[in-house]
Every structure is written in C-alpha cells, then in structure tokens.
Amino acid sequence: MIVQEKFRLEADGWELVRTYSSRGMMIRQDETGELYGEAVDPAFAGRTHTETDIPAEDEATAGEILDILLGGDGG
C-alpha cells in the first residue's frame, strides 16, 4: 500500500510529501514512470505514485538521504 507523510522543513518552511510502499516495494512516479524506493516531493507538485511488485531492499530511502542532508548520520 502507498503511504504518504506530510512534513515541513524548519529551515525554509517548505511542505513536503514523503511517499513509500508499506510492503517495501518500489514505487512508480505516475507522471514520469520513474521508479523509486521512496520519493520526497513538494506538496504543491501534486505528484502521484503507484506501488509495484519490485522489492526496494537495495534502495537508499528518502528518509536516510534527508537525514544525511540535514546533518544526521544516515542511520
């Protein structure tokens, strides 16, 4: 099942939407067909995603990437 979580970046106030599969599968961005383990999009973009049957076990997650970018340790 597709899960979406909205959050706001404190530094600049942007509202973002994190989208991922609750089953650990890749998701397909509907407008482009690109595959992701997780996606983080600006809320205003209105992007939609569909869950696939492709396991996402080797993908770095958007949460891990955001953690690193925001100064965390990635874990």
mmCIF file of the C-alpha atoms, coordinates in Angstrom:
data_MODEL
# 
_entry.id   MODEL 
# 
loop_
_atom_site.group_PDB 
_atom_site.id 
_atom_site.type_symbol 
_atom_site.label_atom_id 
_atom_site.label_alt_id 
_atom_site.label_comp_id 
_atom_site.label_asym_id 
_atom_site.label_entity_id 
_atom_site.label_seq_id 
_atom_site.pdbx_PDB_ins_code 
_atom_site.Cartn_x 
_atom_site.Cartn_y 
_atom_site.Cartn_z 
_atom_site.occupancy 
_atom_site.B_iso_or_equiv 
_atom_site.pdbx_formal_charge 
_atom_site.auth_seq_id 
_atom_site.auth_comp_id 
_atom_site.auth_asym_id 
_atom_site.auth_atom_id 
_atom_site.pdbx_PDB_model_num 
ATOM 1  C CA . MET A 1 1  ? 0.000  0.000  0.000   1.00 0.00 ? 1  MET A CA 1 
ATOM 2  C CA . ILE A 1 2  ? 1.204  3.517  -0.759  1.00 0.00 ? 2  ILE A CA 1 
ATOM 3  C CA . VAL A 1 3  ? 1.893  5.602  2.348   1.00 0.00 ? 3  VAL A CA 1 
ATOM 4  C CA . GLN A 1 4  ? 2.191  9.394  2.299   1.00 0.00 ? 4  GLN A CA 1 
ATOM 5  C CA . GLU A 1 5  ? 3.501  11.544 5.140   1.00 0.00 ? 5  GLU A CA 1 
ATOM 6  C CA . LYS A 1 6  ? 3.494  15.343 5.014   1.00 0.00 ? 6  LYS A CA 1 
ATOM 7  C CA . PHE A 1 7  ? 6.179  17.304 6.823   1.00 0.00 ? 7  PHE A CA 1 
ATOM 8  C CA . ARG A 1 8  ? 7.597  20.813 6.824   1.00 0.00 ? 8  ARG A CA 1 
ATOM 9  C CA . LEU A 1 9  ? 11.260 21.767 6.663   1.00 0.00 ? 9  LEU A CA 1 
ATOM 10 C CA . GLU A 1 10 ? 12.054 24.107 9.532   1.00 0.00 ? 10 GLU A CA 1 
ATOM 11 C CA . ALA A 1 11 ? 14.823 25.930 7.677   1.00 0.00 ? 11 ALA A CA 1 
ATOM 12 C CA . ASP A 1 12 ? 12.660 27.233 4.847   1.00 0.00 ? 12 ASP A CA 1 
ATOM 13 C CA . GLY A 1 13 ? 9.079  26.232 5.662   1.00 0.00 ? 13 GLY A CA 1 
ATOM 14 C CA . TRP A 1 14 ? 8.562  24.056 2.579   1.00 0.00 ? 14 TRP A CA 1 
ATOM 15 C CA . GLU A 1 15 ? 5.824  21.462 2.933   1.00 0.00 ? 15 GLU A CA 1 
ATOM 16 C CA . LEU A 1 16 ? 6.978  18.127 1.510   1.00 0.00 ? 16 LEU A CA 1 
ATOM 17 C CA . VAL A 1 17 ? 5.325  14.758 0.992   1.00 0.00 ? 17 VAL A CA 1 
ATOM 18 C CA . ARG A 1 18 ? 7.233  11.525 1.604   1.00 0.00 ? 18 ARG A CA 1 
ATOM 19 C CA . THR A 1 19 ? 5.761  8.605  -0.358  1.00 0.00 ? 19 THR A CA 1 
ATOM 20 C CA . TYR A 1 20 ? 6.716  4.951  0.041   1.00 0.00 ? 20 TYR A CA 1 
ATOM 21 C CA . SER A 1 21 ? 5.379  1.401  -0.021  1.00 0.00 ? 21 SER A CA 1 
ATOM 22 C CA . SER A 1 22 ? 4.277  -0.150 3.272   1.00 0.00 ? 22 SER A CA 1 
ATOM 23 C CA . ARG A 1 23 ? 5.358  -3.512 1.818   1.00 0.00 ? 23 ARG A CA 1 
ATOM 24 C CA . GLY A 1 24 ? 8.925  -2.410 0.969   1.00 0.00 ? 24 GLY A CA 1 
ATOM 25 C CA . MET A 1 25 ? 8.320  -2.316 -2.791  1.00 0.00 ? 25 MET A CA 1 
ATOM 26 C CA . MET A 1 26 ? 9.493  0.206  -5.372  1.00 0.00 ? 26 MET A CA 1 
ATOM 27 C CA . ILE A 1 27 ? 7.018  2.924  -6.280  1.00 0.00 ? 27 ILE A CA 1 
ATOM 28 C CA . ARG A 1 28 ? 6.465  4.336  -9.769  1.00 0.00 ? 28 ARG A CA 1 
ATOM 29 C CA . GLN A 1 29 ? 6.002  8.072  -10.196 1.00 0.00 ? 29 GLN A CA 1 
ATOM 30 C CA . ASP A 1 30 ? 2.893  8.129  -12.397 1.00 0.00 ? 30 ASP A CA 1 
ATOM 31 C CA . GLU A 1 31 ? 3.712  11.214 -14.439 1.00 0.00 ? 31 GLU A CA 1 
ATOM 32 C CA . THR A 1 32 ? 7.248  10.135 -15.456 1.00 0.00 ? 32 THR A CA 1 
ATOM 33 C CA . GLY A 1 33 ? 7.319  6.352  -14.965 1.00 0.00 ? 33 GLY A CA 1 
ATOM 34 C CA . GLU A 1 34 ? 10.497 6.617  -12.842 1.00 0.00 ? 34 GLU A CA 1 
ATOM 35 C CA . LEU A 1 35 ? 10.980 4.024  -10.078 1.00 0.00 ? 35 LEU A CA 1 
ATOM 36 C CA . TYR A 1 36 ? 11.926 4.936  -6.505  1.00 0.00 ? 36 TYR A CA 1 
ATOM 37 C CA . GLY A 1 37 ? 12.330 3.193  -3.166  1.00 0.00 ? 37 GLY A CA 1 
ATOM 38 C CA . GLU A 1 38 ? 10.836 6.340  -1.624  1.00 0.00 ? 38 GLU A CA 1 
ATOM 39 C CA . ALA A 1 39 ? 10.006 9.747  -3.003  1.00 0.00 ? 39 ALA A CA 1 
ATOM 40 C CA . VAL A 1 40 ? 10.005 13.195 -1.414  1.00 0.00 ? 40 VAL A CA 1 
ATOM 41 C CA . ASP A 1 41 ? 8.140  15.839 -3.399  1.00 0.00 ? 41 ASP A CA 1 
ATOM 42 C CA . PRO A 1 42 ? 6.981  19.405 -2.766  1.00 0.00 ? 42 PRO A CA 1 
ATOM 43 C CA . ALA A 1 43 ? 3.346  19.212 -1.608  1.00 0.00 ? 43 ALA A CA 1 
ATOM 44 C CA . PHE A 1 44 ? 2.262  21.719 -4.278  1.00 0.00 ? 44 PHE A CA 1 
ATOM 45 C CA . ALA A 1 45 ? 3.519  19.435 -7.081  1.00 0.00 ? 45 ALA A CA 1 
ATOM 46 C CA . GLY A 1 46 ? 0.613  17.007 -6.649  1.00 0.00 ? 46 GLY A CA 1 
ATOM 47 C CA . ARG A 1 47 ? 2.681  14.063 -7.877  1.00 0.00 ? 47 ARG A CA 1 
ATOM 48 C CA . THR A 1 48 ? 1.122  10.613 -7.675  1.00 0.00 ? 48 THR A CA 1 
ATOM 49 C CA . HIS A 1 49 ? 2.768  7.209  -7.263  1.00 0.00 ? 49 HIS A CA 1 
ATOM 50 C CA . THR A 1 50 ? 1.795  3.572  -7.745  1.00 0.00 ? 50 THR A CA 1 
ATOM 51 C CA . GLU A 1 51 ? 3.208  0.627  -5.817  1.00 0.00 ? 51 GLU A CA 1 
ATOM 52 C CA . THR A 1 52 ? 4.991  -2.026 -7.912  1.00 0.00 ? 52 THR A CA 1 
ATOM 53 C CA . ASP A 1 53 ? 5.873  -5.652 -7.178  1.00 0.00 ? 53 ASP A CA 1 
ATOM 54 C CA . ILE A 1 54 ? 9.627  -4.882 -7.353  1.00 0.00 ? 54 ILE A CA 1 
ATOM 55 C CA . PRO A 1 55 ? 11.398 -5.174 -3.963  1.00 0.00 ? 55 PRO A CA 1 
ATOM 56 C CA . ALA A 1 56 ? 13.118 -1.958 -2.834  1.00 0.00 ? 56 ALA A CA 1 
ATOM 57 C CA . GLU A 1 57 ? 15.547 -3.621 -0.424  1.00 0.00 ? 57 GLU A CA 1 
ATOM 58 C CA . ASP A 1 58 ? 18.727 -2.203 -2.017  1.00 0.00 ? 58 ASP A CA 1 
ATOM 59 C CA . GLU A 1 59 ? 17.463 1.366  -2.444  1.00 0.00 ? 59 GLU A CA 1 
ATOM 60 C CA . ALA A 1 60 ? 18.630 4.146  -0.151  1.00 0.00 ? 60 ALA A CA 1 
ATOM 61 C CA . THR A 1 61 ? 15.479 5.561  1.374   1.00 0.00 ? 61 THR A CA 1 
ATOM 62 C CA . ALA A 1 62 ? 14.441 9.174  1.047   1.00 0.00 ? 62 ALA A CA 1 
ATOM 63 C CA . GLY A 1 63 ? 14.393 9.337  4.846   1.00 0.00 ? 63 GLY A CA 1 
ATOM 64 C CA . GLU A 1 64 ? 18.032 8.213  5.019   1.00 0.00 ? 64 GLU A CA 1 
ATOM 65 C CA . ILE A 1 65 ? 19.038 10.704 2.349   1.00 0.00 ? 65 ILE A CA 1 
ATOM 66 C CA . LEU A 1 66 ? 17.183 13.567 4.069   1.00 0.00 ? 66 LEU A CA 1 
ATOM 67 C CA . ASP A 1 67 ? 18.785 12.646 7.383   1.00 0.00 ? 67 ASP A CA 1 
ATOM 68 C CA . ILE A 1 68 ? 22.246 12.871 5.815   1.00 0.00 ? 68 ILE A CA 1 
ATOM 69 C CA . LEU A 1 69 ? 21.456 16.146 4.030   1.00 0.00 ? 69 LEU A CA 1 
ATOM 70 C CA . LEU A 1 70 ? 20.114 17.677 7.235   1.00 0.00 ? 70 LEU A CA 1 
ATOM 71 C CA . GLY A 1 71 ? 23.211 16.719 9.204   1.00 0.00 ? 71 GLY A CA 1 
ATOM 72 C CA . GLY A 1 72 ? 22.317 13.305 10.609  1.00 0.00 ? 72 GLY A CA 1 
ATOM 73 C CA . ASP A 1 73 ? 24.403 10.182 10.368  1.00 0.00 ? 73 ASP A CA 1 
ATOM 74 C CA . GLY A 1 74 ? 22.170 8.385  7.853   1.00 0.00 ? 74 GLY A CA 1 
ATOM 75 C CA . GLY A 1 75 ? 21.214 5.645  10.259  1.00 0.00 ? 75 GLY A CA 1 
# 
